[in-house]
Amino acid sequence: MTNLWSPLSLLLPRAPVARRACVQVGMTLCICMASTLVFAQAEYAVIDIGGLGGTFSIAWGINNSGVIAGESFTEGDEEYHAVLWCNGIIRDLGSIGGPGFSSHGHGINNIGDICGWSGYEGGGAYDDHAFVWRKGVMYDLGTLGGTSSIAYDINDSGVVVGKSELVPGYADFFACKWVNGVPIELPGIGGRASWAFGVNNAGYVVGKSGTKDFTEHAVCWTPDNQIIELDKNRQSLSHASDINEAGWIVGSAFQAGHEHAQIWVGGHSFDIHDSSEEDSSAHAINNLNQIIGYTWSYDTGWYFIWDADTGMVNLDGLMPLLSDWALTGLLSGANSINDLGQVVGQGKRTGDGEWDIHGFIMTPVYPSFDLSQPSPAIGGKTNGIRATNVEPGAKVYFVYGFEGGGTLIPTCDVTVNALQIDNAQVAGSAIADVNGVAELRGRVAKNMSGRTLLFQALIPSSCEISNLVVQTFE
């Protein structure tokens, strides 16, 4: 095998691909036109979204085009700034107050609008205003009368939801939605603090509301601002975190002394966590009724993806082979899932400092042809590796790396396919023969003896990839 250290981005052609398009609209937004894919819990790549030069980044929201809203420390860790990520490009969205003020990106809709909160000129050290970022401009959404407000989610009509102070310096926040930039207070069930966390395109809002006895309960607000108690008997503490287009609501409620992830559907509550010793909470749901959340006990915790067929599956266990990512631990998490099954959040990587946190996108991949093990798998000898079931005449690139993770294919969008190898390098290429076989032969360096490598093959012109192969060389 030759060219063992050639960067993937330099060797792959950059011809346009008809299946996907990612274009820059003016100076504003990278819009990715999504294809329709069916999510299957099988293969994943995990891709670091990078940052703005600091040690910390978080991916909070993702839309159905694979565009991410989040935040990152700037260089020197002096400020947080809201960011947008699209196909390997990260953009600093700035802040309402300009230089010297921090901002936090949180929710994103399918139009590419982002909401969050930001410091502003004239505000105190801990004051923020909710914002919506649209086509390169960050708009201050103001408050219900206080000095601070926060926005968590935005639907495709531009309705933003979150919370706001009513009067300056008042400790409690109250659920709020902004329609055409105008803040509207949402009613509570007890006159105490309330929060709005999610909104769907029909205008239903979910969150929680406090009562006079200082308990909090999951609620839903209708488009005409009527409040519906999800925990009707107020028998437990509960909250609602997200809602999909079918009206499925997720969150958590206490059951027999434990907090458990919940679904509310058609006025009924369903506990999705079959455990008498662990606690859990559901964070987000997509329109395929797949849920992400967190479960924990006294000494450990893990992030899960749930659907009706598989139940709770540990996201750490779905990372690519030999990955150095971990979602367990301080400040790590999985925050949102889109209709393509792409999950975003933040995690730690082996060898990083204690406070280094990386935002990521965990994306399903779809192998469509087969890759063999290298043979004879001996360093210093001529080895061969074969791709089969390939379209005859297709040019196949063979890539390798030393760690599992993810590498974007330069000609392809992240919602179509990505490699499951970190920092993938090209070993060489071959043309598939009439039988659909492409074979690469070459001498593997002697210093590869005793090392474990990951291999994958791809066809950049069609964004097709093979299965992932792991091989330790003699």
MIFIBA-505770 format. One record per residue (C-alpha): residue number from 1; z, y, x. Coordinates in Angstrom, 2 decimals. Each point is the difference from the previous one (the first is absolute). Layout:
(site NUM, (Z, Y, X))
...
//
This chain:
(site 1, (0.00, 0.00, 0.00))
(site 2, (-0.93, 3.39, 1.35))
(site 3, (1.09, 3.63, -0.43))
(site 4, (3.59, -1.08, -0.55))
(site 5, (1.34, 3.54, 0.14))
(site 6, (-2.66, 1.95, -1.90))
(site 7, (1.40, 2.19, -2.79))
(site 8, (-1.14, -1.11, -3.44))
(site 9, (-0.83, 3.54, -1.07))
(site 10, (-2.46, 0.44, 2.87))
(site 11, (-1.96, -3.20, -0.49))
(site 12, (-0.45, -0.17, -3.75))
(site 13, (-2.96, 1.85, -1.54))
(site 14, (0.78, 2.82, -2.40))
(site 15, (-2.79, -0.43, -2.50))
(site 16, (0.78, 0.99, -3.61))
(site 17, (1.19, -2.75, -2.34))
(site 18, (-1.21, -0.02, -3.58))
(site 19, (3.09, -1.75, -1.34))
(site 20, (2.35, 2.83, 0.88))
(site 21, (-0.12, 3.71, 0.64))
(site 22, (2.63, 2.33, 1.42))
(site 23, (-1.14, 3.61, 0.03))
(site 24, (1.49, 3.37, 0.81))
(site 25, (-0.11, 2.41, -2.91))
(site 26, (-0.26, 3.50, 1.46))
(site 27, (3.02, 0.61, 2.22))
(site 28, (2.38, -1.68, -2.37))
(site 29, (0.22, -3.67, -0.76))
(site 30, (-1.24, -3.32, 1.28))
(site 31, (-1.13, -1.79, -3.19))
(site 32, (-0.50, -3.76, 0.19))
(site 33, (-2.10, -1.50, -2.79))
(site 34, (1.68, -3.27, -0.93))
(site 35, (-1.66, -3.30, -0.73))
(site 36, (1.57, -2.47, -2.43))
(site 37, (1.95, -2.73, 1.76))
(site 38, (2.32, -2.66, -1.33))
(site 39, (3.33, -0.21, 1.81))
(site 40, (1.12, -3.39, 1.22))
(site 41, (3.22, -0.71, 1.91))
(site 42, (-1.63, -1.67, 2.96))
(site 43, (-1.02, 1.96, 3.10))
(site 44, (1.22, 3.44, 1.10))
(site 45, (-0.55, 2.53, 2.72))
(site 46, (2.62, 2.65, 0.74))
(site 47, (-1.21, 3.30, 1.44))
(site 48, (2.09, 2.76, 1.56))
(site 49, (-0.93, 3.32, -1.65))
(site 50, (1.03, 1.95, 3.07))
(site 51, (1.60, 3.42, -0.24))
(site 52, (0.00, 3.61, 1.11))
(site 53, (1.49, -0.56, 3.44))
(site 54, (3.60, -0.77, -0.94))
(site 55, (1.97, -3.23, -0.05))
(site 56, (0.18, -0.46, -3.77))
(site 57, (-2.54, -0.39, -2.80))
(site 58, (0.18, -1.36, -3.55))
(site 59, (-2.70, -1.02, -2.48))
(site 60, (1.32, 0.67, -3.51))
(site 61, (-2.95, -0.29, -2.36))
(site 62, (-3.49, -1.54, -0.09))
(site 63, (-2.83, 0.38, -2.50))
(site 64, (-2.74, -2.44, -0.95))
(site 65, (-2.30, 1.38, 2.68))
(site 66, (2.46, -0.92, 2.74))
(site 67, (0.96, 3.63, 0.69))
(site 68, (3.66, 0.42, 0.96))
(site 69, (2.52, 2.79, -0.55))
(site 70, (2.97, 0.17, 2.32))
(site 71, (1.80, 2.00, 2.63))
(site 72, (0.37, 0.13, 3.75))
(site 73, (2.04, 1.75, 2.62))
(site 74, (-2.03, 2.54, 1.93))
(site 75, (-0.07, -0.01, 3.79))
(site 76, (3.49, 0.26, 1.42))
(site 77, (1.48, -1.17, -3.34))
(site 78, (0.57, 3.62, -0.99))
(site 79, (-1.34, -0.15, -3.57))
(site 80, (-1.10, -2.44, -2.67))
(site 81, (-3.46, 0.66, -1.42))
(site 82, (-1.73, -1.55, -2.98))
(site 83, (-3.04, -2.01, 1.08))
(site 84, (-3.09, -1.63, -1.46))
(site 85, (-1.47, -3.16, 1.60))
(site 86, (-3.50, -1.33, -0.64))
(site 87, (-1.67, -2.75, 2.05))
(site 88, (1.80, 0.76, 3.24))
(site 89, (-0.07, 3.79, -0.31))
(site 90, (3.34, 1.74, -0.60))
(site 91, (0.11, 3.59, -1.22))
(site 92, (2.87, 2.48, 0.20))
(site 93, (0.39, 1.68, -3.42))
(site 94, (2.29, 2.74, 1.27))
(site 95, (2.71, 1.52, -2.19))
(site 96, (0.47, 2.62, -2.69))
(site 97, (1.86, 2.24, 2.42))
(site 98, (-2.41, -0.37, 2.91))
(site 99, (1.05, -0.61, 3.62))
(site 100, (3.66, -0.83, 0.45))
(site 101, (0.43, -1.69, -3.38))
(site 102, (0.04, -3.70, -0.75))
(site 103, (-1.77, -1.79, -2.84))
(site 104, (-0.02, -3.51, -1.45))
(site 105, (-3.00, -1.72, -1.61))
(site 106, (0.90, -2.61, -2.62))
(site 107, (-2.32, -0.73, -2.94))
(site 108, (-3.80, -0.16, -0.09))
(site 109, (-2.46, -0.43, -2.87))
(site 110, (-3.49, -1.49, -0.05))
(site 111, (-1.56, 3.47, 0.31))
(site 112, (1.74, 0.50, 3.34))
(site 113, (2.60, 2.55, -1.16))
(site 114, (3.35, -0.37, 1.77))
(site 115, (3.43, 1.12, -1.16))
(site 116, (3.28, 0.37, 1.83))
(site 117, (2.39, 2.74, 1.06))
(site 118, (0.09, 2.67, 2.68))
(site 119, (2.09, 2.75, 1.50))
(site 120, (-1.06, 3.49, -1.00))
(site 121, (0.35, 3.59, 1.15))
(site 122, (3.26, 1.46, -1.32))
(site 123, (1.60, -3.36, -0.75))
(site 124, (3.22, -1.19, 1.55))
(site 125, (0.26, -2.65, 2.71))
(site 126, (0.17, -2.79, -2.59))
(site 127, (-2.23, 1.52, -2.68))
(site 128, (-3.38, -1.53, -0.82))
(site 129, (-2.65, 0.57, -2.63))
(site 130, (-2.16, -2.69, -1.56))
(site 131, (-3.67, 0.32, 0.92))
(site 132, (-3.39, -1.42, -0.82))
(site 133, (-2.63, -0.09, 2.75))
(site 134, (-3.53, 0.14, -1.33))
(site 135, (-3.27, 0.47, 1.93))
(site 136, (1.68, 1.43, 3.06))
(site 137, (2.43, 2.35, -1.78))
(site 138, (3.74, -0.58, -0.48))
(site 139, (1.19, 1.52, -3.28))
(site 140, (3.66, 0.91, -0.56))
(site 141, (1.08, -1.48, -3.37))
(site 142, (3.25, 1.94, -0.19))
(site 143, (3.14, -1.10, -1.85))
(site 144, (1.72, 0.04, -3.38))
(site 145, (2.02, 2.97, 1.21))
(site 146, (1.85, -1.22, 3.06))
(site 147, (-0.88, 0.20, 3.67))
(site 148, (-1.12, -3.60, 0.50))
(site 149, (-2.34, -2.57, -1.55))
(site 150, (-1.56, -3.29, 1.12))
(site 151, (-3.18, -1.77, -1.17))
(site 152, (-0.30, -3.79, 0.19))
(site 153, (-3.19, -0.98, -1.84))
(site 154, (-3.26, 1.37, -1.40))
(site 155, (-2.50, -1.49, -2.45))
(site 156, (-3.78, 0.39, -0.10))
(site 157, (0.27, 2.94, -2.43))
(site 158, (2.15, 1.87, 2.50))
(site 159, (3.30, -0.39, -1.88))
(site 160, (2.77, 0.04, 2.64))
(site 161, (3.50, -1.41, -0.53))
(site 162, (3.25, 0.36, 1.90))
(site 163, (3.21, 1.97, -0.29))
(site 164, (1.13, 3.60, 0.20))
(site 165, (3.11, 2.14, 0.03))
(site 166, (0.57, 2.06, -3.16))
(site 167, (1.94, 2.83, 1.65))
(site 168, (0.40, 1.00, 3.66))
(site 169, (2.68, -1.91, 1.85))
(site 170, (0.65, -2.46, -2.83))
(site 171, (0.66, -3.42, 1.49))
(site 172, (-1.79, -2.08, -2.62))
(site 173, (-3.76, -0.46, -0.33))
(site 174, (-1.75, -0.69, -3.29))
(site 175, (-3.15, -1.95, -0.78))
(site 176, (-3.06, 2.23, -0.06))
(site 177, (-3.73, -0.25, -0.43))
(site 178, (-2.60, 2.57, 0.92))
(site 179, (-3.04, 0.36, -2.25))
(site 180, (-2.70, 2.37, 1.29))
(site 181, (2.60, 1.24, 2.48))
(site 182, (2.59, 0.87, -2.66))
(site 183, (3.43, -1.69, 0.32))
(site 184, (1.34, -1.70, -3.15))
(site 185, (3.54, -1.33, -0.24))
(site 186, (0.22, -3.56, -1.30))
(site 187, (2.97, -0.78, -2.29))
(site 188, (2.89, -2.19, 1.16))
(site 189, (2.29, -2.37, -1.85))
(site 190, (3.31, 1.52, 1.00))
(site 191, (-0.46, 3.49, 1.33))
(site 192, (0.41, -1.03, 3.60))
(site 193, (-2.41, -0.42, 2.89))
(site 194, (-3.31, -1.79, -0.55))
(site 195, (-2.98, -0.98, 2.12))
(site 196, (-3.69, -0.69, -0.74))
(site 197, (-1.58, -2.40, 2.49))
(site 198, (-3.32, -1.20, -1.44))
(site 199, (-2.75, 0.99, -2.42))
(site 200, (-3.07, -1.85, -1.28))
(site 201, (-3.33, 1.39, -1.16))
(site 202, (1.06, -0.12, -3.65))
(site 203, (2.76, 2.48, 0.87))
(site 204, (3.02, -2.31, -0.30))
(site 205, (2.72, 0.89, 2.51))
(site 206, (2.79, -2.30, 1.26))
(site 207, (3.26, 0.61, 1.80))
(site 208, (3.70, 0.07, -0.69))
(site 209, (2.48, 2.24, -1.77))
(site 210, (3.73, 0.49, 0.38))
(site 211, (2.52, -0.18, -2.82))
(site 212, (3.31, 1.73, -0.59))
(site 213, (1.88, -2.99, 1.39))
(site 214, (-1.86, 0.47, 3.31))
(site 215, (-2.18, -3.10, -0.37))
(site 216, (-3.77, 0.04, 0.43))
(site 217, (-2.55, -1.84, -2.12))
(site 218, (-3.72, -0.75, 0.11))
(site 219, (-2.08, 2.17, -2.32))
(site 220, (-3.59, 0.73, -0.94))
(site 221, (-1.38, 3.29, -1.28))
(site 222, (-2.97, 0.05, -2.37))
(site 223, (-2.93, 2.41, 0.49))
(site 224, (1.61, 2.34, -2.55))
(site 225, (3.26, -0.06, 2.01))
(site 226, (2.04, -2.28, -2.24))
(site 227, (2.50, -2.15, 1.90))
(site 228, (0.26, -3.78, -0.44))
(site 229, (2.99, -1.89, 1.36))
(site 230, (-1.13, -3.22, 1.70))
(site 231, (3.57, -1.21, 0.44))
(site 232, (0.64, 0.38, -3.74))
(site 233, (3.61, -1.16, -0.09))
(site 234, (0.96, 1.83, 3.18))
(site 235, (1.64, -3.20, 1.18))
(site 236, (-0.90, 0.43, 3.64))
(site 237, (-1.10, 2.48, 2.63))
(site 238, (-3.79, 0.01, 0.20))
(site 239, (-2.98, 2.04, 1.09))
(site 240, (-3.79, -0.06, -0.48))
(site 241, (-2.14, 0.74, 3.05))
(site 242, (-3.65, -0.49, -1.03))
(site 243, (-2.35, -0.65, -2.93))
(site 244, (-3.55, -1.36, -0.09))
(site 245, (-2.89, 0.69, -2.38))
(site 246, (0.98, -2.89, -2.29))
(site 247, (3.46, 1.50, -0.42))
(site 248, (1.86, -2.55, 2.15))
(site 249, (3.06, 1.73, 1.44))
(site 250, (1.90, -1.21, 3.08))
(site 251, (3.35, 0.84, 1.49))
(site 252, (3.40, -1.65, 0.05))
(site 253, (3.08, -0.69, -2.11))
(site 254, (3.38, -1.56, 0.67))
(site 255, (0.33, -3.56, -1.30))
(site 256, (3.26, -1.96, 0.31))
(site 257, (1.23, 2.14, 2.86))
(site 258, (-3.31, 0.15, 1.87))
(site 259, (-2.83, 2.52, -0.01))
(site 260, (-3.26, -1.80, -0.80))
(site 261, (-3.64, 1.04, -0.07))
(site 262, (-1.20, 0.51, -3.57))
(site 263, (-3.15, 0.30, -2.07))
(site 264, (0.04, 1.76, -3.36))
(site 265, (-2.91, -0.96, -2.25))
(site 266, (-0.36, 0.74, -3.70))
(site 267, (3.64, 0.96, -0.37))
(site 268, (1.27, -3.14, 1.72))
(site 269, (1.63, -0.38, 3.42))
(site 270, (-0.80, -2.84, 2.41))
(site 271, (2.01, -0.87, 3.10))
(site 272, (-2.48, -1.10, 2.72))
(site 273, (2.60, -1.03, 2.59))
(site 274, (1.43, -3.48, -0.41))
(site 275, (3.06, 0.34, 2.21))
(site 276, (3.73, 0.05, -0.63))
(site 277, (0.86, 1.26, 3.49))
(site 278, (-2.65, 2.57, 0.95))
(site 279, (-0.76, 3.47, -1.33))
(site 280, (-3.47, 1.48, -0.42))
(site 281, (-1.97, 2.98, -1.23))
(site 282, (-3.68, 0.42, -0.92))
(site 283, (-1.66, 3.07, 1.49))
(site 284, (-3.62, 0.04, -1.21))
(site 285, (-2.50, -1.86, -2.17))
(site 286, (-3.81, -0.04, -0.07))
(site 287, (-2.37, -0.65, -2.88))
(site 288, (-0.18, -3.71, 0.85))
(site 289, (3.75, -0.18, -0.70))
(site 290, (0.85, -0.62, 3.66))
(site 291, (3.30, 1.49, 1.07))
(site 292, (1.57, 0.95, 3.30))
(site 293, (3.68, 0.52, 0.57))
(site 294, (3.05, -0.88, 2.05))
(site 295, (2.62, -2.74, -0.21))
(site 296, (3.23, -0.18, 1.94))
(site 297, (3.34, -1.71, 0.43))
(site 298, (3.06, 0.95, 2.02))
(site 299, (-1.50, -0.64, 3.42))
(site 300, (-3.79, 0.09, -0.38))
(site 301, (-2.88, 1.38, -2.04))
(site 302, (-3.77, -0.38, -0.36))
(site 303, (-2.94, 1.63, -1.76))
(site 304, (-1.95, -2.03, -2.51))
(site 305, (-3.24, -0.13, -1.93))
(site 306, (0.23, -1.66, -3.43))
(site 307, (-2.45, -1.28, -2.57))
(site 308, (0.40, -2.39, -2.91))
(site 309, (-1.53, -2.93, 1.91))
(site 310, (1.83, 0.18, 3.34))
(site 311, (3.22, 1.82, -0.80))
(site 312, (1.61, 1.93, 2.87))
(site 313, (-1.69, -0.46, 3.39))
(site 314, (1.41, 1.51, 3.21))
(site 315, (-2.45, 2.61, 1.33))
(site 316, (1.11, -0.66, 3.58))
(site 317, (-1.29, -3.56, -0.42))
(site 318, (-3.44, 1.30, -0.98))
(site 319, (-0.50, 1.97, 3.22))
(site 320, (-2.82, -1.34, 2.23))
(site 321, (0.83, -2.70, 2.55))
(site 322, (1.71, 1.28, 3.18))
(site 323, (0.53, 3.42, -1.58))
(site 324, (2.60, 2.28, 1.57))
(site 325, (0.74, 1.74, -3.32))
(site 326, (3.28, -0.36, -1.89))
(site 327, (0.89, 1.44, -3.40))
(site 328, (3.65, -0.97, 0.25))
(site 329, (2.40, 2.45, 1.55))
(site 330, (1.06, 3.61, -0.20))
(site 331, (-2.41, 2.41, -1.71))
(site 332, (-2.72, -2.65, -0.46))
(site 333, (-1.55, -0.56, -3.41))
(site 334, (-2.92, -0.70, -2.31))
(site 335, (-0.63, 2.87, -2.39))
(site 336, (-3.17, -0.37, -2.07))
(site 337, (-2.79, -2.43, -0.97))
(site 338, (-3.47, 0.77, -1.36))
(site 339, (-2.35, -2.04, -2.17))
(site 340, (-1.60, -1.59, 3.09))
(site 341, (3.36, -1.45, 1.02))
(site 342, (0.36, 2.38, 2.94))
(site 343, (3.63, 0.74, 0.83))
(site 344, (1.25, 3.03, 1.91))
(site 345, (3.33, 0.80, 1.57))
(site 346, (1.64, 0.26, 3.41))
(site 347, (1.30, -2.46, 2.55))
(site 348, (1.04, -0.56, 3.58))
(site 349, (-2.02, -1.49, 2.84))
(site 350, (1.32, -2.08, 2.88))
(site 351, (0.82, 2.10, 3.04))
(site 352, (0.35, 3.30, -1.85))
(site 353, (3.08, 2.17, 0.19))
(site 354, (2.81, -0.29, -2.52))
(site 355, (-1.29, 2.91, -2.08))
(site 356, (-3.72, -0.63, 0.34))
(site 357, (-1.43, -0.75, -3.44))
(site 358, (-3.71, -0.53, -0.78))
(site 359, (-1.75, 0.48, -3.31))
(site 360, (-2.33, -2.90, -0.84))
(site 361, (-2.56, -1.31, -2.43))
(site 362, (0.13, -3.74, -0.65))
(site 363, (-3.41, -0.96, -1.36))
(site 364, (-1.40, -3.30, -1.30))
(site 365, (-2.97, -1.37, 1.97))
(site 366, (-2.73, -2.32, -1.19))
(site 367, (-1.37, -2.55, 2.51))
(site 368, (-3.48, -1.17, -1.04))
(site 369, (-1.05, -2.23, 2.93))
(site 370, (1.70, -2.38, 2.43))
(site 371, (1.05, 0.39, 3.62))
(site 372, (0.80, -3.00, 2.23))
(site 373, (2.67, -0.28, 2.68))
(site 374, (-1.21, 0.91, 3.51))
(site 375, (-0.98, -3.11, 1.98))
(site 376, (1.10, -1.39, 2.40))
(site 377, (2.60, 2.84, -0.06))
(site 378, (0.48, -0.01, 3.78))
(site 379, (0.34, 3.18, 2.04))
(site 380, (-2.51, 0.32, 2.84))
(site 381, (-2.50, -2.28, -1.78))
(site 382, (-3.03, 0.55, -2.22))
(site 383, (1.12, -0.01, -3.61))
(site 384, (-1.81, 0.06, -3.30))
(site 385, (0.95, 1.31, -3.42))
(site 386, (-2.07, -0.45, -3.19))
(site 387, (-0.40, 1.84, -3.26))
(site 388, (-1.45, -2.13, -2.81))
(site 389, (-1.17, 0.61, -3.57))
(site 390, (-1.52, 3.29, 1.09))
(site 391, (-3.14, 1.54, -1.47))
(site 392, (-2.85, -1.06, 2.34))
(site 393, (-1.12, 2.87, 2.23))
(site 394, (3.26, 1.93, -0.34))
(site 395, (1.48, 1.47, 3.16))
(site 396, (3.57, -1.24, 0.42))
(site 397, (2.59, 1.70, 2.22))
(site 398, (2.82, -2.08, 1.44))
(site 399, (3.23, 1.92, 0.57))
(site 400, (3.42, -0.83, 1.37))
(site 401, (3.43, 1.46, 0.66))
(site 402, (3.53, -0.93, 0.94))
(site 403, (1.93, 1.11, -3.09))
(site 404, (-0.50, -0.30, -3.73))
(site 405, (-0.22, 3.19, -2.03))
(site 406, (-3.12, 1.85, -0.99))
(site 407, (-3.09, 1.75, 1.30))
(site 408, (-2.37, 1.97, -2.19))
(site 409, (-3.65, -1.06, 0.12))
(site 410, (-1.83, 3.23, 0.92))
(site 411, (-2.84, -0.50, -2.49))
(site 412, (2.22, -1.16, -2.88))
(site 413, (2.58, 1.44, -2.32))
(site 414, (3.57, -1.31, 0.11))
(site 415, (-0.25, -1.14, -3.63))
(site 416, (-2.87, -2.40, 0.88))
(site 417, (1.27, -1.78, 3.11))
(site 418, (2.00, 0.51, 3.18))
(site 419, (0.70, -2.18, 3.01))
(site 420, (3.41, -1.65, 0.29))
(site 421, (0.24, 0.65, 3.75))
(site 422, (1.63, 3.05, 1.57))
(site 423, (-2.22, 1.90, 2.46))
(site 424, (-2.82, -2.52, -0.44))
(site 425, (-2.40, -0.26, 2.96))
(site 426, (-3.57, -1.33, -0.09))
(site 427, (-0.65, -3.16, 2.02))
(site 428, (-3.72, -0.05, -0.81))
(site 429, (-2.52, -0.57, -2.77))
(site 430, (-2.55, -2.57, -1.15))
(site 431, (-2.73, -0.33, -2.65))
(site 432, (0.48, -2.67, -2.68))
(site 433, (-2.70, -2.70, 0.13))
(site 434, (-1.86, -1.52, -2.98))
(site 435, (3.00, -2.23, -0.67))
(site 436, (2.35, 2.98, -0.24))
(site 437, (1.67, -0.69, 3.34))
(site 438, (0.73, 2.69, 2.59))
(site 439, (1.50, -1.15, 3.29))
(site 440, (1.36, 2.00, 2.90))
(site 441, (0.40, -1.65, 3.40))
(site 442, (1.42, 1.51, 3.14))
(site 443, (2.53, -0.34, 2.78))
(site 444, (3.56, 0.90, -0.97))
(site 445, (1.97, 1.72, 2.75))
(site 446, (2.38, -2.28, 1.89))
(site 447, (2.94, 2.33, -0.65))
(site 448, (-0.25, -0.89, -3.71))
(site 449, (1.60, -3.36, 0.80))
(site 450, (3.31, -0.32, -1.82))
(site 451, (-0.73, 2.96, -2.28))
(site 452, (-0.36, -0.11, -3.78))
(site 453, (-2.93, 1.91, -1.48))
(site 454, (-1.12, 0.73, -3.53))
(site 455, (-3.70, -0.20, -0.89))
(site 456, (-2.06, 1.18, -2.93))
(site 457, (-3.70, 0.53, -0.63))
(site 458, (-1.69, 2.69, -2.08))
(site 459, (-3.37, 1.21, -1.22))
(site 460, (0.21, 3.81, 0.03))
(site 461, (-3.21, 0.47, -1.99))
(site 462, (1.54, -1.73, -3.04))
(site 463, (3.73, 0.42, 0.77))
(site 464, (0.49, -3.78, -0.09))
(site 465, (2.69, -1.65, 2.12))
(site 466, (1.13, -3.50, 0.93))
(site 467, (3.34, -1.69, -0.12))
(site 468, (2.55, 0.82, 2.70))
(site 469, (0.33, -2.50, 2.87))
(site 470, (2.95, -0.28, 2.42))
(site 471, (-0.50, -1.78, 3.33))
(site 472, (2.17, -0.52, 3.07))
(site 473, (-2.15, -0.56, 3.11))
(site 474, (0.83, -2.65, 2.57))
//
